[in-house]
Amino acid sequence: MEKLRRVLSGQDDEEQGLTAQVLDASSLSFNTRLKWFVICFVAGVFCSILGTGLLWLPNGIKLFAVFYTLGNLAALASTCFLMGPVKQLKKMFETTRLLATVVMLLCFVCTLCAALWWRKKGLALLFCILQFLSMTWYSLSYIPYARDAVLKCCSSLLS
């Protein structure tokens, strides 16, 4: 349990500098981090579900795109409470998930642009689908061999 607590709180690195040690000493407790992770994640899921419900209203594509994107951003930001924002950003831009991160962030921006400024409903919906797929691919990068399993499954379905 202690190993899990150190990994989730970002204290797994053996080589911590003075600045990292000072920041760790003044950071939130593990229970507080866990509570805020759950709060932020649940708020993100709620916003995504609310956005999906608003999709069926007249002219609801704008609200759907905004709430769905905000929900995904909140769910993504919730992990900052577990490992800290700096470590989260470092992990996001590692070589194994760099492409998934860039595509995911571009989809966030393009979804909002398509819904709010370009006023293209179909394009906004397409970017929301791409947002979901890129967020899924990004999330799978944290599970060992999950991407390989998904690729093998998809290739066996196609052949």
C-alpha positions in Angstrom: 0.0 0.0 0.0 2.9 2.4 0.8 4.4 1.8 -2.7 1.0 2.6 -4.3 0.7 5.7 -2.2 4.3 6.9 -3.2 3.6 6.2 -6.9 0.3 8.0 -6.9 1.6 11.0 -4.9 4.5 11.4 -7.3 7.2 10.4 -4.8 8.4 7.3 -6.7 11.4 9.0 -8.1 14.7 8.1 -6.4 16.5 11.2 -7.6 14.6 14.1 -6.2 16.2 17.5 -6.2 15.9 20.0 -3.4 13.0 21.8 -5.1 11.0 18.6 -5.5 11.6 17.7 -1.9 10.4 21.1 -0.7 7.3 20.9 -3.0 6.5 17.4 -1.7 6.8 18.6 1.9 4.2 21.3 1.3 1.9 19.3 -0.9 -1.5 17.8 -0.1 -1.9 14.7 1.9 -2.7 11.4 0.1 -6.3 11.4 1.4 -6.9 14.9 0.2 -5.4 14.2 -3.2 -7.6 11.1 -3.5 -10.7 13.0 -2.5 -10.1 15.8 -5.0 -9.3 13.3 -7.7 -12.6 11.6 -7.2 -14.5 15.0 -7.0 -12.8 16.2 -10.2 -13.3 12.9 -12.1 -16.9 12.6 -11.1 -17.5 16.2 -12.1 -15.9 15.4 -15.5 -18.1 12.4 -16.0 -21.1 14.4 -15.0 -20.3 17.2 -17.5 -19.8 14.6 -20.3 -23.1 12.9 -19.5 -24.9 16.3 -19.2 -23.4 17.3 -22.6 -24.7 14.1 -24.2 -28.2 14.8 -22.8 -28.1 18.3 -24.1 -27.2 17.0 -27.6 -30.9 16.2 -28.2 -32.1 19.7 -27.6 -32.7 22.1 -30.5 -29.4 23.8 -31.2 -27.8 21.7 -28.5 -24.7 20.8 -30.4 -22.9 23.8 -29.0 -23.8 22.9 -25.4 -22.9 19.3 -26.1 -19.4 20.2 -27.5 -18.7 22.5 -24.6 -19.8 20.3 -21.8 -18.3 17.1 -23.4 -15.0 18.9 -23.8 -15.0 20.4 -20.3 -15.9 17.0 -18.9 -12.9 15.3 -20.7 -10.6 18.1 -19.5 -11.8 17.8 -15.9 -11.3 14.0 -16.0 -7.8 14.5 -17.5 -7.0 17.2 -14.9 -8.2 14.9 -12.0 -5.1 12.8 -12.4 -3.0 15.9 -11.5 -4.3 15.5 -7.9 -2.8 12.0 -7.8 0.6 12.6 -9.2 1.0 16.3 -9.3 0.7 18.6 -12.3 4.4 18.6 -13.3 4.7 14.8 -13.2 1.4 14.6 -15.1 2.7 16.8 -17.8 5.9 15.0 -18.1 4.1 11.7 -18.4 1.7 13.1 -21.0 4.5 14.2 -23.3 6.6 11.0 -23.0 7.5 9.5 -26.4 5.0 6.6 -25.9 2.0 8.9 -25.5 3.2 12.1 -27.3 1.1 11.5 -30.4 -2.0 10.5 -28.5 -1.6 13.6 -26.3 -1.2 16.0 -29.2 -4.2 14.5 -31.1 -6.3 14.6 -27.9 -5.5 18.3 -27.2 -6.1 19.2 -30.9 -9.4 17.5 -30.8 -10.4 19.5 -27.7 -9.6 22.7 -29.5 -11.1 21.7 -32.8 -14.3 20.5 -31.1 -14.8 23.9 -29.5 -13.9 25.8 -32.6 -16.2 23.7 -34.8 -19.2 24.2 -32.4 -18.7 27.8 -31.3 -17.0 29.7 -34.1 -17.2 27.7 -37.3 -20.8 26.6 -36.6 -20.4 23.2 -38.2 -22.6 20.7 -36.4 -21.3 17.7 -38.2 -17.7 18.7 -37.8 -18.2 19.3 -34.1 -19.7 15.8 -33.7 -16.9 14.3 -35.7 -14.3 16.0 -33.4 -16.2 14.7 -30.3 -15.9 11.2 -31.7 -12.2 11.7 -32.4 -11.9 13.2 -28.9 -13.3 10.1 -27.4 -11.1 7.8 -29.4 -7.9 9.8 -28.7 -8.7 10.0 -25.0 -9.3 6.2 -25.0 -6.0 5.6 -26.8 -4.2 8.0 -24.4 -5.7 6.2 -21.4 -4.7 2.8 -22.7 -1.1 3.9 -22.8 -1.0 3.7 -19.0 -2.0 0.0 -19.0 0.9 -2.3 -20.0 0.3 -4.0 -23.3 -3.3 -2.6 -23.6 -2.6 -0.9 -26.9 -1.1 -4.1 -28.3 -4.2 -6.0 -27.2 -6.5 -3.5 -28.8 -4.5 -3.5 -32.1 -4.5 -7.3 -32.2 -8.3 -7.4 -31.5 -9.0 -4.9 -34.2 -6.8 -6.6 -36.8 -8.4 -9.9 -36.1 -11.8 -8.4 -36.6 -10.8 -6.8 -39.9 -9.2 -10.0 -41.3 
